[in-house]
C-alpha cells in the first residue's frame, strides 16, 4: 500500500492587471492512498490533513468548516486518469448535514442559506459532484487526464506537468476569469511504502 503526500495551492489575484491587484493564497496538504481495484476502477482514499488560509477571519473560518465536508474521500479513477466514482458519497452527505446545521445555527442570512443549499444540491447529483472534484482547485491537477509515465514533462506557456518514475511531481495551471488570475499548483512532498502485514 502506497501513500503519497501533496501540497495543493490556489493563488487568486483579483484585478491582476491593475495597480489595485489583491492576491490571496489557499493551501491544502493532502495524503493519498492507492488501495488497488474496486468496481473496475483504481481505488484511492484521499485525506486533507491541513488547510493554510491567507488569514484567520470569519469568512475563512467558515470556508474551512465547509471544506471539511470533503476532508475524506474514497474515489474510483478511470483509465483516463479522471475521477469517475465517489464511493463514500452517502457518508459525505451525512457529514454535510451536520456541518450545515452548525453553520445555519450560528450564521443567518440569505447568502449563507443559498450557499449551503448549493452544496446540498451538488451532493444530490453524483455526476455534478464528480465534475466539482475534477476542477483544478480540487483534485483536477492530480487526476488530470494524463496517463502516468516514467518520465514526462509538458510545458505550455506558464503551465507545467511533470512525471518522474511514474509519480506526478509537479503540476501548474493558470487561468484567467474576467479580471481575476487563478494559478493552481500541485507539488509532490514524498511517499511511503506500507507493508500491509503491519497495518
C-alpha positions as CSV (number, residue, x, y, z in Angstrom):
1,X,0.0,0.0,0.0
2,X,1.5,3.3,-1.1
3,X,1.0,6.7,0.4
4,X,1.7,9.9,-1.5
5,X,1.7,13.4,0.0
6,X,1.0,16.6,-2.0
7,X,0.6,20.3,-1.4
8,X,-2.2,21.9,-3.5
9,X,-2.1,25.6,-3.8
10,X,-4.5,28.1,-5.3
11,X,-3.4,31.7,-5.8
12,X,-6.2,34.1,-6.6
13,X,-5.2,37.6,-7.8
14,X,-8.2,39.9,-8.3
15,X,-7.7,43.0,-10.6
16,X,-4.4,41.3,-11.6
17,X,-3.7,43.8,-14.4
18,X,-4.3,46.9,-12.4
19,X,-2.4,48.8,-9.6
20,X,-5.1,47.5,-7.2
21,X,-4.3,43.8,-7.6
22,X,-5.1,41.8,-4.5
23,X,-3.6,38.3,-4.0
24,X,-4.8,35.5,-1.7
25,X,-3.2,32.1,-1.4
26,X,-5.1,29.0,-0.2
27,X,-3.2,25.8,0.5
28,X,-4.1,22.2,1.4
29,X,-1.9,19.3,2.5
30,X,-3.3,16.0,1.3
31,X,-2.4,12.3,1.7
32,X,-3.4,9.8,-1.0
33,X,-3.6,6.0,-0.6
34,X,-3.9,3.7,-3.5
35,X,-5.7,0.5,-2.4
36,X,-6.0,-1.5,-5.6
37,X,-9.1,-2.0,-7.7
38,X,-12.8,-1.5,-6.9
39,X,-15.7,-1.8,-9.4
40,X,-13.1,-1.9,-12.2
41,X,-11.7,1.4,-11.2
42,X,-8.4,2.4,-9.4
43,X,-9.4,2.9,-5.8
44,X,-8.0,5.8,-3.8
45,X,-8.5,7.2,-0.4
46,X,-7.8,10.9,-0.1
47,X,-7.4,12.8,3.1
48,X,-6.9,16.5,3.7
49,X,-4.7,16.8,6.8
50,X,-4.2,20.6,6.9
51,X,-5.5,23.9,5.5
52,X,-3.5,27.0,5.2
53,X,-5.6,30.1,4.5
54,X,-4.4,33.8,4.0
55,X,-5.6,34.9,7.4
56,X,-8.0,33.8,10.1
57,X,-11.2,35.8,9.8
58,X,-14.9,34.9,9.9
59,X,-15.2,34.1,6.2
60,X,-12.1,31.9,6.1
61,X,-13.1,30.1,9.3
62,X,-16.5,29.4,7.6
63,X,-14.8,28.3,4.4
64,X,-12.6,25.9,6.4
65,X,-15.6,24.4,8.1
66,X,-17.4,23.9,4.8
67,X,-14.2,22.5,3.2
68,X,-14.0,19.9,6.0
69,X,-17.0,18.2,4.4
70,X,-14.6,16.9,1.8
71,X,-11.7,16.0,4.1
72,X,-12.0,12.3,3.4
73,X,-12.8,10.9,0.0
74,X,-13.0,7.4,-1.4
75,X,-12.8,7.7,-5.2
76,X,-12.6,5.5,-8.3
77,X,-10.3,6.6,-11.1
78,X,-10.9,5.7,-14.7
79,X,-8.3,4.6,-17.2
80,X,-8.3,8.2,-18.5
81,X,-7.0,9.2,-15.0
82,X,-10.1,11.2,-14.0
83,X,-12.4,10.8,-11.0
84,X,-15.3,8.6,-12.2
85,X,-16.9,7.4,-8.9
86,X,-17.3,8.6,-5.3
87,X,-17.7,5.5,-3.1
88,X,-18.4,7.3,0.2
89,X,-20.9,9.9,-1.1
90,X,-23.6,8.7,1.4
91,X,-21.2,9.4,4.3
92,X,-20.3,12.8,2.9
93,X,-24.0,13.7,2.7
94,X,-24.5,12.8,6.3
95,X,-21.4,14.8,7.4
96,X,-22.5,17.8,5.4
97,X,-26.0,17.8,7.1
98,X,-24.3,18.1,10.5
99,X,-21.9,20.8,9.3
100,X,-24.8,22.7,7.6
101,X,-26.9,22.6,10.8
102,X,-24.0,24.0,12.7
103,X,-23.4,26.8,10.1
104,X,-27.0,27.8,9.8
105,X,-27.5,27.8,13.6
106,X,-24.6,30.3,14.1
107,X,-24.8,32.3,10.8
108,X,-28.0,33.8,9.5
109,X,-28.8,35.4,6.1
110,X,-29.9,34.6,2.6
111,X,-26.3,34.3,1.2
112,X,-25.4,31.6,3.8
113,X,-28.6,29.7,3.2
114,X,-28.2,30.0,-0.6
115,X,-24.6,28.8,-0.5
116,X,-25.5,25.8,1.8
117,X,-28.4,24.9,-0.5
118,X,-26.0,24.9,-3.5
119,X,-23.7,22.4,-1.7
120,X,-26.7,20.2,-0.8
121,X,-27.8,20.2,-4.4
122,X,-24.3,19.4,-5.5
123,X,-24.2,16.3,-3.3
124,X,-27.6,15.1,-4.6
125,X,-26.1,14.6,-8.1
126,X,-23.0,12.3,-8.1
127,X,-22.0,13.4,-11.6
128,X,-22.1,17.1,-10.6
129,X,-20.1,16.3,-7.5
130,X,-17.6,14.4,-9.6
131,X,-17.3,17.3,-12.0
132,X,-16.7,19.6,-8.9
133,X,-13.9,17.3,-7.7
134,X,-12.3,17.2,-11.1
135,X,-11.8,21.0,-11.1
136,X,-8.3,22.3,-10.8
137,X,-8.9,23.9,-7.4
138,X,-10.0,20.5,-6.0
139,X,-8.3,17.3,-7.4
140,X,-8.1,18.1,-11.1
141,X,-4.4,18.7,-11.0
142,X,-3.8,15.2,-9.6
143,X,-6.3,13.2,-11.6
144,X,-5.6,15.3,-14.7
145,X,-6.5,13.1,-17.7
146,X,-2.8,12.2,-18.4
147,X,-1.5,8.7,-18.2
148,X,1.3,8.1,-15.7
149,X,4.6,7.7,-17.4
150,X,8.1,7.1,-16.1
151,X,9.5,10.4,-17.2
152,X,7.3,13.1,-18.8
153,X,7.5,16.9,-18.8
154,X,4.9,19.1,-20.6
155,X,5.4,22.8,-20.7
156,X,2.8,25.1,-22.3
157,X,3.3,28.8,-21.5
158,X,3.3,29.0,-17.7
159,X,1.6,25.7,-17.4
160,X,3.6,22.6,-16.3
161,X,3.2,18.9,-15.9
162,X,6.0,16.6,-14.7
163,X,6.1,12.9,-14.0
164,X,9.1,11.1,-12.7
165,X,9.3,7.3,-12.1
166,X,5.5,7.2,-12.7
167,X,4.9,9.7,-9.9
168,X,3.3,13.1,-10.5
169,X,6.0,15.5,-9.2
170,X,4.5,18.9,-10.1
171,X,1.6,20.4,-12.0
172,X,0.8,24.1,-12.6
173,X,-2.2,25.5,-14.4
174,X,-3.0,29.2,-15.0
175,X,-6.5,30.5,-15.8
176,X,-8.0,34.0,-16.4
177,X,-11.6,34.5,-15.3
178,X,-12.9,38.0,-16.0
179,X,-10.3,40.2,-14.2
180,X,-9.0,37.5,-11.9
181,X,-5.9,35.5,-12.4
182,X,-6.1,32.0,-11.0
183,X,-2.9,29.9,-10.5
184,X,-3.3,26.3,-9.4
185,X,-0.3,24.2,-8.4
186,X,0.4,20.8,-7.0
187,X,3.7,19.7,-5.6
188,X,4.7,16.2,-4.5
189,X,6.1,16.0,-1.0
190,X,7.1,12.4,-0.9
191,X,5.8,8.9,-0.5
192,X,5.8,6.0,1.9
193,X,5.5,2.3,1.2
194,X,3.4,0.5,3.8
195,X,3.7,-3.2,4.4
196,X,0.1,-4.5,4.6
197,X,1.0,-7.1,7.2
198,X,1.9,-4.3,9.6
199,X,-1.3,-2.3,9.1
